[in-house]
Amino acid sequence: MLDSTRSFVLFQLLLLFAVVLIYLRSTYPGSLEPQEMEHLKEPPPADRLVVLVRDGLSAQSFLANRCTNVPLLRELFLHQGLVGISRPETITYHSISPYISLFSGFNEDAASVARGWLGTPASIDSIFDRCKRSFAWTTTELISRFPKIERPRELSFETYGEGVTKSCSEMEDFVCRSVQRFLGGGSRLLLNTTGVIFFIHMTGVEPSCESLQRIQENVWNVYKSFEKTFPDQRTAYLFTSNLGDPQTKSEYSLAVESPFFLWGSGVNHIKSMPGRSFMANEAGLRLPLHVLNTPHLTALMSALLGVPPPVYSRGMLPKGMLNASLRYEANAMLINAKQLLAQARRLRELHPKRMPAFWLSFQMMDNFVKESLALKKQRRFRALLDYSCNYMPVLIKGMDYFKDYYRHVSITAVSFAGIAWIYCLRCHLTVGKKCRNLMEIQEVISSKRLVYARGFHRLLIGVLVIIMMLERIPLVVQAILLIPSLYWRTTLKILGERPKMVCRKSLMSTALLALICLGGFFRRYILAVGYLGFASYNNREAFKRRGHQFYLWLLLLLGLTFVSALPESLGCSQPGALMFSIFLTVLRPLACGVYLNLLTWLCNIPVLLAALEYILIGWHPWIMYLVSWIYLGFLVLWQRRNLQASEVFFFDLSTLYTLTCTSYESVVIQMLAMELQLALRMKLKRNESIGPKTAAHYILVYSWYSLFIIGSFPAFDDFLDILHETCFGYSPLTYGLVMVLKLILPWLLVLCIMAGNYKSLASYEQQIFVRLLLMNSAMSLVLLHGITNVGPWRDILSRFAEFAVAHVFPLVWLLLWRLTQLKVGSKWMSQLPNELL
């Protein structure tokens, strides 16, 4: 089955594809129906709701200086309504996620946002779907996510005009004027309509004390306009803000507090209660400060309008905030609990019936409904209110358990498949002479065990398939759970052919180096120490015959080890260090005694001079961007025949890498390349050869150290922030390619040096590839368990990138190796006499 390089590539990519499916798989319970509202004698607390959202407004700014920045609103909440702060339950991953949380009642996770990037984001069930009429003054992006917002022609629905491109304050004024024009038109036709919601989106940045005065004046004017248009005192108002920009850095806090002020019809006014409070005026009057999660506001808005909450809402209606009868509040709380119960029940139905239910089973769900109906029939509304309120956190906990259940099981399945793949790769390694006699003994012993292993494997797969079909497990999960059977079947088939596997002693060095490189993902100095030991051990004979080359090599080796103790240079902007890198790129061939032809100098010197002008003056940056991309295309397409092909390619790659730098990264990478060059040349002088095992070790250690010596995967996020400072510039269409170049160019440089010094390595391509697959598969298997789908984007993307890059590194090496053979190891050179090479 694994008889070609292509089959190895497919097996390696299958594991990566399975992991992507696991983390991008939707955990939504599917289509749900909204709860039916009971027709009560009393009307809902409010006929209409006005939601005003001001971007960037923090609770600290709103409540600062005893609320002296908002005197008009202070006069309102001193006598009516509720003031509090809302916090997100999770990190914000997208700019519109706070609005989805406010109007749909759930927080978008990172997987949902990633699926939106890959395709058109789906519409979301929201409070707009539950209301009879809905109007909004907001952006086109938000309108596309909430398509049920009504836009009747006779009411001339308005959004931001295309010509409005002024300051945020003027944008705010434009929105408020649009609302007032709407209210002065045909809005009186809505006077007798219930279940109406108005969404007024006031965009902007974090306001100052001066701009806060203008904001509260706009809110006050909108409030007075609505009261004038609808004088029946049946309008409720909510003023709040979004929860800030998406979190990208590791330093974050979940306590991103946004203020909210809820007042008007149906809203209770609580003057004192235990818990947090705030200074409401200069006299020192303290009012309660209510702390809610944003989905709770969704449930509160639904209860005010007397409509069912959105079907995917996780919000829980707070007690005591409605100015309504006990019966109405208890009924609203029960509707909220039944909506959460419907989600939990659907999620439970999607999982095996015999799985541990822990705190939530079908019987418990049914008992809750029966007991609630009994309390309602007995008119024990206080008990019904408390019972429903206390049961909702249990439902939320159960929903979280069910959503993560398949993910944990799938990761375990992929781990078993990875173990089988590692053992299978071990079977394909070349056997050394010392291990052959031992293997002959192992063949006789293991033949009977192999028969039992095959039988157990078939029995286990049969039982697993039957269970999955009976339990109706989702097809995607079934496919992932069956992946280990494919890898173990392949491994058992290869073992049946009695391959001459390498012994455990021969794998010790391979396992040790893989462990050292894995340590570099957690602490850079671990790989630095491993690099020092590896380079010293493999060039240990040089310590016996010391010369000028040896001392220069030793100096570079110690210097490169020390660099890892310095702060990461990746993502730093240091123009002076970059200029030094340019001078080193030019002077290095001259200092090393490399004589390049005129064409090589004419191709590289103008590019480096243009880079100097870009750093020092930068009159026309677009010229530098154009030169850099032309130079990249020249290196990719142009093929030159040269007896010093490796040196020419070394120089070209150093120039190209310098164009992607913003600090001294190029200096470090060229030092690493020079150290490897000197080490291999000293080996050649001693007539020492390099086999496929040693070559794979060199490639692994030097390739990964070329990354961790300048930074780490999280540092690429900082590099992206200053990508415009590189000679390639920043473009939404090309920034990904520049990031890839930054990663793989040092790897290509390492291969160029190895192929230039040991041309016989081309015949060991398959053996090197298999050993690299073995080492990197073991590394990625450990990194797999570090992937997360919560936290800031920086952590999520960097951890997945660590796993993915480690997993596909052998495939990238194969492509780069063949490119190196094309550029450096051309067939025409092998036909020349050795005296000319």
Secondary structure, 3 states (H helix, E strand, C coil): CCCCHHHHHHHHHHHHHHHHHHHHCCCCCCCCCCCCCCCCCCCCCCCEEEEEEECCCCHHHHHHHHHCCCHHHHHHHCCCCEEEEEECCCCCCCCCHHHHHHHHCCCCCHHHHHHHHHCCCCCCCCHHHHCCEEEEECCHHHHHHCCCCCCCHHHCCCCCCCCCCCCHHHHHHHHHHHHHHHHCCHHHHHCCCCCEEEEEEECCCCCCHHHHHHHHHHHHHHHHHHHHHCCCCCEEEEEEECCCCCCCCCCCCCCCCEEEEEEECCECCCCCCCCCEEECCCCCCEEECEEEEHHHHHHHHHHHHCCCCCCCCCCCCCCCCECCCHHHHHHHHHHHHHHHHHHHHHHHHCCCCCCCCCCCCHHHHHHHHHHHHHHHHCCCHHHHHHHHHHHHHHHHHHHHHHHHHHHHHHHHHHHHHHHHHHHHHHHCCCCCHHHHHHHHHHHHHHHHHHHHHHHHHHHHHHHHHHHHHHHCCCHHHHHHHHHHHHHHHHHHHHHHCCCCCCCCHHHHHHHHHHHHHHHHCCCHHHHHHHHHHHHHHHCHHHHCCCCHHHHHHHHHHHHHHHHCCCCCCCCCCCHHHHHHHHHHHHHHHHHCCCCCCHHHHHHHHHHHHHHHHHHHCCCCHHHHHHHHHHHHHHHHHCCCCCCCHHHHHHHHHHHHHHHCCCCCHHHHHHHHHHHHHHHHHHHHHCCCCCCHHHHHHHHHHHHHHHHHCCCCCCHHHHHHHCHHHCCCCCCCCCHHHHHHHHHHHHHHHHHHHHHHHCHHHHHHHHHHHHHHHHHHHHHHHHHHCCCCCCCCHHHHHHHHHHHHHHHHHHHHHHHHHHHHHHHCCCHHHHCCCHHHC
